[in-house]
Amino acid sequence: MATKTYSTSEEKFLRSVTLYAHTDNKLYYDKAHTQKVNKADLMNICAKGLLTVMKDNTFCAPVAFKENSGEVEVTVITAVTGGTVTAITVKSDSHV
């Protein structure tokens, strides 16, 4: 049987959650890169299909996510040029 993921009443009208990628390949809740995203939040956002990543003033689409060594890793497409796709992997904070 398929695994079902349900939204809470607070998320009823939520369309997306934007998190911010930084040069350390971590995701942050804020543009100033002061508060790293924790593992549980990132897994929840990804599982519900809500994630958008802001990288260098560009909205990037996630294409895959997984838990690995105590972190959540998300692969996002950062550019598509002439049939070439550029992607990066960004992560949650491993200490939370």
PyMOL commands that set and color helices and strands:
alter all, ss='L'
color gray80, all
select helices_A, chain A and resi 9-11+39-47
alter helices_A, ss='H'
color red, helices_A
select strands_A, chain A and resi 17-21+27-28+51-55+58-68+71-81+84-91
alter strands_A, ss='S'
color yellow, strands_A
deselect
rebuild
show_as cartoon
